[in-house]
Amino acid sequence: METMVAGGDGRLRTTTFWGLLLVGIGSLLLPGFLFAAFMSKLLPPSNYPLIAAIRNDRYYCYLVPLTLPILVIAVYFHWLSMKLFKHA
């Protein structure tokens, strides 16, 4: 069995880099989404077009609540298909 060493062929460093990059991007996008979905509605009206568009948008504040029922249905169908496959 072969083990990866940090100083080996560099695959571990590359994997770590891409993993940290994706976690970093996700960490930056989460506060942006939370601001667009919830915090921007509490701000006063603005003269800046981008801030005004984000504040007046209603799509993202309904996205998560309306996605939850679909998620429950998808989990149910996944469970049902696994049961049918197991007992077929």
All heavy atoms as an XYZ file, in Angstrom:
699
protein
N       0.848     -1.184      0.000
C       0.000      0.000      0.000
C       0.886      1.237      0.000
O       1.796      1.356      0.791
C      -0.907     -0.033      1.220
C      -1.876      1.080      1.262
S      -3.028      0.740      2.597
C      -4.067      2.111      2.417
N       0.573      2.149     -0.870
C       1.386      3.350     -1.028
C       0.789      4.485     -0.207
O      -0.407      4.709     -0.186
C       1.374      3.727     -2.507
C       2.387      4.760     -2.869
C       2.357      4.988     -4.362
O       2.636      4.034     -5.115
O       2.027      6.105     -4.753
N       1.633      5.216      0.487
C       1.165      6.353      1.279
C       1.648      7.641      0.643
O       2.723      7.686      0.046
C       1.675      6.271      2.722
O       3.109      6.252      2.699
C       1.181      5.025      3.415
N       0.840      8.690      0.769
C       1.223      9.984      0.221
C       1.982     10.775      1.267
O       1.559     10.868      2.411
C      -0.011     10.766     -0.198
C      -0.415     10.553     -1.587
S      -1.605     11.823     -2.011
C      -2.422     10.984     -3.305
N       3.049     11.371      0.856
C       3.847     12.206      1.722
C       3.802     13.615      1.155
O       3.780     13.812     -0.057
C       5.311     11.686      1.796
C       6.122     12.515      2.761
C       5.328     10.221      2.182
N       3.820     14.609      2.033
C       3.710     15.994      1.571
C       4.849     16.370      0.639
O       4.673     17.162     -0.267
C       3.685     16.933      2.772
N       6.003     15.800      0.814
C       7.120     16.136     -0.045
C       7.254     15.198     -1.223
O       8.218     15.278     -1.963
N       6.303     14.312     -1.433
C       6.366     13.318     -2.503
C       6.221     13.935     -3.873
O       6.941     14.842     -4.257
N       5.274     13.469     -4.626
C       5.106     13.938     -6.005
C       4.268     15.212     -6.103
O       3.975     15.673     -7.189
C       4.514     12.837     -6.879
C       3.148     12.383     -6.379
O       2.690     12.878     -5.339
O       2.560     11.521     -7.046
N       3.853     15.776     -5.013
C       3.122     17.029     -5.021
C       1.622     16.883     -5.134
O       0.908     17.875     -5.134
N       1.105     15.676     -5.251
C      -0.342     15.495     -5.391
C      -1.081     15.907     -4.122
O      -2.173     16.451     -4.203
C      -0.669     14.051     -5.739
C      -0.295     13.735     -7.151
C      -0.670     12.369     -7.631
N      -1.347     11.512     -6.680
C      -1.431     10.211     -6.801
N      -0.886      9.602     -7.831
N      -2.071      9.487     -5.922
N      -0.474     15.639     -2.961
C      -1.123     16.013     -1.706
C      -1.208     17.536     -1.586
O      -2.226     18.076     -1.180
C      -0.380     15.422     -0.518
C      -0.988     15.711      0.851
C      -2.375     15.110      0.939
C      -0.109     15.152      1.949
N      -0.146     18.230     -1.993
C      -0.172     19.688     -1.924
C      -1.193     20.258     -2.895
O      -1.880     21.222     -2.583
C       1.213     20.244     -2.223
C       2.110     20.207     -0.996
C       3.383     20.866     -1.316
N       4.185     19.829     -1.992
C       5.424     19.981     -2.364
N       6.028     21.127     -2.187
N       6.087     19.000     -2.934
N      -1.306     19.674     -4.071
C      -2.283     20.148     -5.052
C      -3.698     19.924     -4.546
O      -4.545     20.811     -4.655
C      -2.080     19.424     -6.396
O      -0.743     19.636     -6.820
C      -3.035     19.924     -7.440
N      -3.960     18.755     -3.981
C      -5.285     18.453     -3.453
C      -5.625     19.379     -2.296
O      -6.749     19.888     -2.211
C      -5.346     16.986     -2.989
O      -4.989     16.148     -4.077
C      -6.721     16.623     -2.490
N      -4.669     19.619     -1.424
C      -4.893     20.527     -0.304
C      -5.163     21.939     -0.793
O      -6.047     22.627     -0.287
C      -3.677     20.514      0.643
O      -3.443     19.181      1.078
C      -3.909     21.398      1.847
N      -4.416     22.371     -1.804
C      -4.619     23.707     -2.358
C      -6.025     23.868     -2.901
O      -6.716     24.839     -2.606
C      -3.586     23.990     -3.461
C      -3.901     25.212     -4.260
C      -3.688     26.473     -3.735
C      -4.438     25.105     -5.539
C      -4.001     27.608     -4.472
C      -4.745     26.229     -6.283
C      -4.520     27.485     -5.745
N      -6.477     22.918     -3.729
C      -7.806     23.024     -4.322
C      -8.892     22.921     -3.257
O      -9.925     23.590     -3.354
C      -8.012     21.970     -5.403
C      -7.292     22.322     -6.663
C      -6.200     21.712     -7.178
C      -7.597     23.398     -7.548
N      -5.808     22.336     -8.335
C      -6.648     23.381     -8.583
C      -8.577     24.381     -7.571
C      -6.656     24.304     -9.618
C      -8.580     25.294     -8.597
C      -7.634     25.248     -9.606
N      -8.675     22.092     -2.263
C      -9.652     21.988     -1.171
C      -9.774     23.289     -0.405
O     -10.885     23.767     -0.129
N      -8.637     23.882     -0.059
C      -8.674     25.151      0.664
C      -9.233     26.278     -0.205
O      -9.925     27.168      0.294
C      -7.269     25.510      1.152
C      -6.728     24.638      2.280
C      -5.286     24.999      2.585
C      -7.591     24.772      3.518
N      -8.956     26.242     -1.501
C      -9.495     27.248     -2.401
C     -11.024     27.168     -2.456
O     -11.718     28.191     -2.371
C      -8.914     27.086     -3.805
C      -9.395     28.100     -4.836
C      -8.844     29.478     -4.522
C      -8.987     27.669     -6.226
N     -11.561     25.967     -2.568
C     -13.014     25.804     -2.619
C     -13.681     26.192     -1.306
O     -14.750     26.807     -1.298
C     -13.374     24.373     -3.006
C     -13.037     23.989     -4.447
C     -13.295     22.510     -4.669
C     -13.826     24.823     -5.421
N     -13.056     25.843     -0.187
C     -13.598     26.247      1.120
C     -13.552     27.760      1.251
O     -14.492     28.391      1.756
C     -12.834     25.545      2.260
C     -13.165     26.157      3.612
C     -13.159     24.062      2.272
N     -12.474     28.381      0.787
C     -12.365     29.837      0.843
C     -13.410     30.530     -0.009
O     -14.022     31.519      0.413
N     -13.627     30.034     -1.219
C     -14.645     30.623     -2.099
C     -16.035     30.480     -1.480
O     -16.829     31.421     -1.479
C     -14.588     29.981     -3.498
C     -13.308     30.403     -4.212
C     -15.812     30.351     -4.322
C     -13.061     29.657     -5.503
N     -16.317     29.314     -0.916
C     -17.609     29.113     -0.254
C     -17.771     30.013      0.957
O     -18.865     30.526      1.222
N     -16.683     30.236      1.683
C     -16.735     31.116      2.846
C     -16.967     32.567      2.445
O     -17.532     33.342      3.212
C     -15.426     31.018      3.647
O     -15.252     29.711      4.117
N     -16.529     32.954      1.264
C     -16.781     34.307      0.792
C     -18.186     34.463      0.215
O     -18.794     35.525      0.330
C     -15.751     34.697     -0.265
C     -14.321     34.886      0.237
C     -13.393     35.144     -0.934
C     -14.257     36.013      1.243
N     -18.704     33.431     -0.423
C     -20.022     33.519     -1.044
C     -21.164     33.464     -0.028
O     -22.222     34.051     -0.264
C     -20.195     32.412     -2.073
C     -19.358     32.555     -3.341
C     -19.569     31.355     -4.249
C     -19.688     33.835     -4.064
N     -20.975     32.763      1.083
C     -22.035     32.648      2.080
C     -22.437     34.004      2.660
O     -23.632     34.319      2.687
C     -21.646     31.675      3.188
C     -22.683     31.509      4.300
C     -23.946     30.874      3.742
C     -22.119     30.695      5.435
N     -21.494     34.837      3.130
C     -21.927     36.165      3.628
C     -22.566     37.027      2.534
O     -23.494     37.784      2.807
C     -20.642     36.814      4.135
C     -19.695     35.705      4.355
C     -20.074     34.627      3.392
N     -22.095     36.889      1.298
C     -22.713     37.639      0.201
C     -24.156     37.214     -0.027
O     -25.034     38.052     -0.246
N     -24.406     35.918      0.013
C     -25.777     35.434     -0.144
C     -26.653     35.886      1.018
O     -27.786     36.318      0.820
C     -25.809     33.905     -0.242
C     -27.194     33.343     -0.124
C     -28.086     33.446     -1.174
C     -27.611     32.742      1.043
C     -29.371     32.950     -1.062
C     -28.888     32.242      1.162
C     -29.778     32.346      0.105
N     -26.129     35.777      2.250
C     -26.917     36.189      3.407
C     -27.237     37.681      3.353
O     -28.332     38.107      3.726
C     -26.175     35.835      4.701
C     -26.049     34.343      4.992
C     -25.215     34.115      6.229
C     -27.412     33.704      5.130
N     -26.272     38.485      2.877
C     -26.544     39.915      2.734
C     -27.622     40.154      1.685
O     -28.553     40.924      1.910
C     -25.263     40.657      2.332
C     -25.495     42.101      2.016
C     -25.672     43.018      3.024
C     -25.566     42.523      0.697
C     -25.912     44.353      2.732
C     -25.800     43.848      0.391
C     -25.977     44.767      1.416
N     -27.511     39.491      0.538
C     -28.484     39.697     -0.536
C     -29.867     39.201     -0.140
O     -30.881     39.788     -0.524
C     -28.022     39.001     -1.808
N     -29.926     38.110      0.623
C     -31.211     37.512      0.946
C     -31.909     38.195      2.116
O     -33.133     38.354      2.101
C     -31.037     36.028      1.249
N     -31.146     38.608      3.121
C     -31.795     39.067      4.349
C     -31.405     40.485      4.771
O     -32.261     41.311      5.032
C     -31.484     38.105      5.494
C     -31.896     36.697      5.199
C     -30.947     35.720      5.001
C     -33.230     36.341      5.099
C     -31.314     34.416      4.713
C     -33.607     35.047      4.805
C     -32.648     34.081      4.617
N     -30.117     40.770      4.834
C     -29.668     42.050      5.388
C     -29.994     43.231      4.479
O     -30.254     44.331      4.971
C     -28.159     42.004      5.660
C     -27.754     40.986      6.703
S     -28.563     41.230      8.284
C     -27.864     42.777      8.783
N     -29.975     43.048      3.171
C     -30.226     44.167      2.258
C     -31.657     44.690      2.380
O     -31.913     45.846      2.061
C     -29.938     43.756      0.824
O     -30.856     42.778      0.408
N     -32.571     43.861      2.847
C     -33.959     44.302      3.007
C     -34.101     45.277      4.172
O     -35.063     46.034      4.237
C     -34.887     43.105      3.237
C     -34.742     41.976      2.243
C     -34.948     42.407      0.821
C     -34.844     41.253     -0.114
N     -33.612     41.150     -0.834
N     -33.141     45.274      5.085
C     -33.202     46.147      6.253
C     -32.532     47.497      6.013
O     -32.653     48.391      6.846
C     -32.529     45.453      7.448
C     -33.088     44.082      7.821
C     -32.254     43.443      8.908
C     -34.539     44.200      8.243
N     -31.833     47.656      4.904
C     -31.126     48.897      4.606
C     -32.089     49.960      4.090
O     -33.116     49.642      3.491
C     -30.048     48.646      3.549
C     -28.895     47.740      3.960
C     -27.979     47.512      2.765
C     -28.121     48.328      5.107
N     -31.741     51.229      4.292
C     -32.575     52.292      3.708
C     -32.379     52.337      2.193
O     -31.408     51.791      1.669
C     -32.036     53.561      4.382
C     -30.648     53.219      4.789
C     -30.652     51.757      5.101
N     -33.282     52.985      1.472
C     -33.121     53.096      0.012
C     -31.789     53.758     -0.354
O     -31.310     54.651      0.346
C     -34.301     53.971     -0.417
C     -35.295     53.814      0.677
C     -34.527     53.582      1.937
N     -31.204     53.290     -1.449
C     -29.885     53.766     -1.850
C     -29.928     54.339     -3.261
O     -30.777     53.975     -4.073
C     -28.893     52.607     -1.798
O     -27.640     53.007     -2.279
N     -28.983     55.248     -3.558
C     -28.862     55.813     -4.897
C     -27.965     54.980     -5.793
O     -27.926     55.212     -6.996
C     -28.319     57.242     -4.822
C     -29.331     58.179     -4.201
O     -30.523     57.938     -4.276
N     -28.850     59.231     -3.573
N     -27.222     54.037     -5.224
C     -26.352     53.178     -6.015
C     -27.200     52.105     -6.699
O     -27.965     51.393     -6.035
C     -25.292     52.524     -5.142
C     -24.330     53.515     -4.544
C     -24.373     53.814     -3.188
C     -23.383     54.158     -5.331
C     -23.504     54.728     -2.621
C     -22.512     55.069     -4.786
C     -22.565     55.356     -3.435
O     -21.705     56.266     -2.903
N     -27.077     51.954     -8.016
C     -27.961     51.017     -8.737
C     -27.805     49.557     -8.294
O     -28.803     48.844     -8.186
C     -27.557     51.179    -10.202
C     -26.752     52.423    -10.281
C     -26.226     52.708     -8.920
N     -26.576     49.106     -8.030
C     -26.381     47.710     -7.632
C     -27.002     47.427     -6.270
O     -27.701     46.424     -6.094
C     -24.888     47.370     -7.628
C     -24.542     45.940     -7.242
C     -25.110     44.973     -8.282
C     -23.061     45.761     -7.102
N     -26.770     48.312     -5.319
C     -27.342     48.131     -3.977
C     -28.871     48.220     -4.043
O     -29.571     47.446     -3.386
C     -26.768     49.181     -3.002
C     -25.243     49.061     -2.902
C     -27.406     49.063     -1.629
C     -24.762     47.768     -2.295
N     -29.392     49.130     -4.835
C     -30.850     49.256     -4.967
C     -31.448     48.014     -5.620
O     -32.521     47.547     -5.212
C     -31.189     50.502     -5.779
N     -30.769     47.444     -6.612
C     -31.274     46.235     -7.271
C     -31.269     45.056     -6.316
O     -32.219     44.256     -6.292
C     -30.433     45.931     -8.502
N     -30.208     44.919     -5.521
C     -30.151     43.826     -4.544
C     -31.234     44.016     -3.490
O     -31.883     43.056     -3.068
C     -28.745     43.752     -3.906
C     -27.725     43.288     -4.934
C     -28.746     42.819     -2.705
C     -26.295     43.353     -4.450
N     -31.427     45.247     -3.055
C     -32.430     45.519     -2.017
C     -33.845     45.240     -2.526
O     -34.685     44.738     -1.790
C     -32.329     46.971     -1.576
C     -33.244     47.310     -0.439
C     -33.075     48.768     -0.038
N     -33.939     49.092      1.059
C     -35.246     49.371      0.924
N     -35.798     49.355     -0.263
N     -35.976     49.650      1.977
N     -34.137     45.560     -3.778
C     -35.484     45.390     -4.317
C     -35.758     43.989     -4.857
O     -36.893     43.686     -5.205
C     -35.731     46.413     -5.426
C     -35.715     47.823     -4.881
O     -36.051     48.048     -3.733
N     -35.295     48.769     -5.704
N     -34.747     43.139     -4.908
C     -34.913     41.796     -5.442
C     -35.630     40.911     -4.431
O     -35.340     40.949     -3.239
C     -33.544     41.200     -5.779
C     -33.674     39.880     -6.494
O     -34.605     39.734     -7.297
O     -32.833     39.003     -6.244
N     -36.571     40.107     -4.889
C     -37.316     39.209     -3.998
C     -37.009     37.739     -4.271
O     -37.558     36.871     -3.621
C     -38.812     39.437     -4.157
C     -39.261     40.795     -3.723
C     -39.231     40.896     -2.224
N     -39.608     42.239     -1.803
C     -38.945     42.916     -0.885
N     -37.896     42.404     -0.324
N     -39.338     44.108     -0.550
N     -36.133     37.462     -5.207
C     -35.872     36.076     -5.587
C     -35.149     35.315     -4.471
O     -35.566     34.235     -4.066
C     -35.041     36.046     -6.869
C     -34.597     34.660     -7.269
C     -35.488     33.771     -7.853
C     -33.295     34.235     -7.051
C     -35.099     32.507     -8.221
C     -32.894     32.972     -7.418
C     -33.798     32.116     -7.993
O     -33.405     30.864     -8.339
N     -34.053     35.859     -3.967
C     -33.205     35.125     -3.032
C     -33.829     34.958     -1.654
O     -33.544     33.998     -0.963
C     -31.837     35.786     -2.912
C     -31.016     35.612     -4.154
C     -30.739     36.671     -4.990
C     -30.545     34.358     -4.505
C     -30.010     36.497     -6.140
C     -29.809     34.163     -5.662
C     -29.554     35.243     -6.463
O     -28.834     35.068     -7.600
N     -34.690     35.872     -1.250
C     -35.301     35.709      0.072
C     -36.332     34.572      0.076
O     -36.666     34.044      1.125
C     -35.908     37.009      0.561
S     -37.205     37.671     -0.464
N     -36.812     34.176     -1.107
C     -37.738     33.044     -1.196
C     -37.062     31.756     -1.655
O     -37.688     30.700     -1.623
C     -38.870     33.363     -2.168
C     -39.727     34.527     -1.747
C     -39.953     35.591     -2.594
C     -40.303     34.550     -0.490
C     -40.725     36.662     -2.203
C     -41.084     35.623     -0.090
C     -41.292     36.669     -0.949
O     -42.069     37.716     -0.560
N     -35.811     31.827     -2.051
C     -35.131     30.666     -2.625
C     -34.990     29.523     -1.628
O     -35.371     28.389     -1.897
C     -33.758     31.078     -3.155
C     -32.915     29.963     -3.771
C     -33.585     29.455     -5.037
C     -31.517     30.462     -4.063
N     -34.440     29.801     -0.456
C     -34.200     28.740      0.530
C     -35.514     28.182      1.080
O     -35.683     26.954      1.113
C     -33.273     29.239      1.654
C     -33.144     28.216      2.763
C     -31.900     29.569      1.085
N     -36.475     29.009      1.516
C     -37.717     28.416      2.026
C     -38.471     27.576      0.998
O     -39.081     26.569      1.353
C     -38.558     29.626      2.442
C     -37.592     30.709      2.656
C     -36.472     30.463      1.709
N     -38.414     27.958     -0.278
C     -39.127     27.185     -1.292
C     -38.331     25.961     -1.757
O     -38.900     25.059     -2.366
C     -39.467     28.068     -2.483
C     -40.513     29.138     -2.199
C     -40.707     30.017     -3.417
C     -41.823     28.515     -1.775
N     -37.043     25.920     -1.464
C     -36.235     24.770     -1.825
C     -36.403     23.630     -0.823
O     -36.262     22.460     -1.187
C     -34.760     25.183     -1.923
O     -34.650     26.227     -2.885
C     -33.881     24.034     -2.356
N     -36.717     23.942      0.421
C     -36.828     22.909      1.455
C     -37.897     21.858      1.155
O     -37.636     20.657      1.329
C     -37.043     23.558      2.819
C     -35.838     24.336      3.345
C     -36.187     25.004      4.665
C     -34.631     23.450      3.486
N     -39.114     22.208      0.715
C     -40.080     21.145      0.389
C     -39.613     20.252     -0.762
O     -39.837     19.038     -0.739
C     -41.350     21.894      0.002
C     -41.201     23.245      0.558
C     -39.752     23.526      0.641
N     -38.943     20.825     -1.744
C     -38.417     20.029     -2.852
C     -37.345     19.082     -2.344
O     -37.251     17.923     -2.779
C     -37.878     20.946     -3.957
C     -38.974     21.880     -4.457
C     -37.272     20.151     -5.095
C     -40.187     21.172     -4.991
N     -36.524     19.538     -1.403
C     -35.497     18.686     -0.814
C     -36.129     17.510     -0.071
O     -35.653     16.370     -0.188
C     -34.613     19.502      0.127
C     -33.523     18.729      0.846
C     -32.485     18.237     -0.144
C     -32.895     19.596      1.908
N     -37.191     17.767      0.662
C     -37.872     16.685      1.384
C     -38.435     15.660      0.399
O     -38.310     14.442      0.603
C     -38.984     17.259      2.285
C     -39.872     16.158      2.841
C     -38.380     18.082      3.407
N     -39.030     16.106     -0.680
C     -39.569     15.195     -1.695
C     -38.449     14.398     -2.350
O     -38.575     13.184     -2.564
C     -40.387     15.980     -2.731
C     -41.639     16.539     -2.074
C     -40.742     15.120     -3.929
C     -42.385     17.540     -2.913
N     -37.322     15.045     -2.647
C     -36.198     14.341     -3.267
C     -35.625     13.289     -2.325
O     -35.290     12.177     -2.762
C     -35.111     15.340     -3.668
N     -35.514     13.605     -1.040
C     -35.013     12.623     -0.065
C     -35.978     11.460      0.044
O     -35.549     10.296      0.134
C     -34.768     13.298      1.302
C     -34.549     12.278      2.394
C     -33.592     14.251      1.215
N     -37.278     11.721      0.025
C     -38.259     10.637      0.088
C     -38.133      9.714     -1.123
O     -38.116      8.487     -0.975
C     -39.684     11.191      0.174
C     -40.720     10.125     -0.008
C     -40.953      9.188      0.999
C     -41.438     10.015     -1.189
C     -41.889      8.185      0.830
C     -42.378      9.024     -1.366
C     -42.601      8.106     -0.357
O     -43.516      7.109     -0.524
N     -38.041     10.282     -2.325
C     -37.914      9.442     -3.517
C     -36.597      8.675     -3.524
O     -36.542      7.544     -4.010
C     -38.072     10.268     -4.790
C     -39.506     10.548     -5.121
C     -39.945     11.846     -5.315
C     -40.427      9.516     -5.233
C     -41.265     12.110     -5.622
C     -41.749      9.766     -5.538
C     -42.175     11.074     -5.734
N     -35.554      9.258     -2.983
C     -34.289      8.527     -2.880
C     -34.448      7.347     -1.934
O     -34.002      6.232     -2.223
C     -33.180      9.466     -2.390
C     -31.869      8.793     -2.261
N     -31.420      8.277     -1.064
C     -30.913      8.528     -3.178
C     -30.232      7.733     -1.262
N     -29.902      7.866     -2.533
N     -35.071      7.565     -0.789
C     -35.302      6.485      0.164
C     -36.181      5.400     -0.461
O     -35.900      4.215     -0.325
C     -35.978      7.047      1.410
C     -36.428      5.990      2.369
C     -35.681      5.334      3.285
C     -37.757      5.454      2.458
N     -36.456      4.425      3.959
C     -37.730      4.479      3.478
C     -38.945      5.709      1.797
C     -38.860      3.766      3.830
C     -40.064      4.994      2.149
C     -40.017      4.028      3.160
N     -37.240      5.813     -1.169
C     -38.140      4.851     -1.798
C     -37.422      4.018     -2.855
O     -37.593      2.794     -2.918
C     -39.330      5.590     -2.421
C     -40.378      4.722     -3.101
C     -41.067      3.828     -2.090
C     -41.384      5.606     -3.835
N     -36.599      4.661     -3.660
C     -35.889      3.912     -4.695
C     -34.883      2.938     -4.087
O     -34.700      1.831     -4.604
C     -35.189      4.870     -5.657
O     -34.185      5.597     -4.986
N     -34.249      3.300     -2.993
C     -33.330      2.375     -2.330
C     -34.079      1.180     -1.751
O     -33.616      0.044     -1.794
C     -32.528      3.091     -1.237
C     -31.534      4.090     -1.781
S     -30.320      3.352     -2.897
C     -29.394      2.368     -1.763
N     -35.267      1.420     -1.187
C     -36.077      0.316     -0.659
C     -36.528     -0.612     -1.778
O     -36.495     -1.842     -1.630
C     -37.305      0.858      0.090
C     -36.990      1.418      1.439
C     -36.535      0.309      2.355
C     -36.309      0.848      3.738
N     -35.789     -0.169      4.635
N     -36.982     -0.044     -2.890
C     -37.403     -0.880     -4.012
C     -36.248     -1.670     -4.593
O     -36.395     -2.835     -4.978
C     -38.061     -0.019     -5.090
C     -39.406      0.615     -4.709
C     -39.874      1.552     -5.809
C     -40.436     -0.464     -4.428
N     -35.069     -1.072     -4.666
C     -33.903     -1.767     -5.179
C     -33.471     -2.879     -4.241
O     -33.120     -3.981     -4.668
C     -32.743     -0.783     -5.369
C     -31.491     -1.434     -5.865
C     -31.353     -1.819     -7.188
C     -30.431     -1.669     -4.989
C     -30.202     -2.417     -7.637
C     -29.274     -2.264     -5.442
C     -29.161     -2.641     -6.769
N     -33.540     -2.615     -2.932
C     -33.105     -3.602     -1.941
C     -34.024     -4.822     -1.925
O     -33.569     -5.949     -1.784
C     -33.082     -2.946     -0.567
C     -32.601     -3.850      0.534
C     -32.576     -3.086      1.864
C     -32.202     -3.996      2.994
N     -32.265     -3.301      4.275
N     -35.333     -4.613     -2.103
C     -36.293     -5.719     -2.002
C     -36.724     -6.260     -3.357
O     -37.627     -7.075     -3.428
C     -37.503     -5.262     -1.207
C     -37.184     -4.909      0.210
N     -36.738     -5.833      1.123
C     -37.199     -3.717      0.856
C     -36.516     -5.230      2.275
N     -36.784     -3.937      2.132
N     -36.094     -5.836     -4.433
C     -36.478     -6.312     -5.760
C     -35.880     -7.680     -6.060
O     -34.932     -8.129     -5.561
C     -36.027     -5.333     -6.820
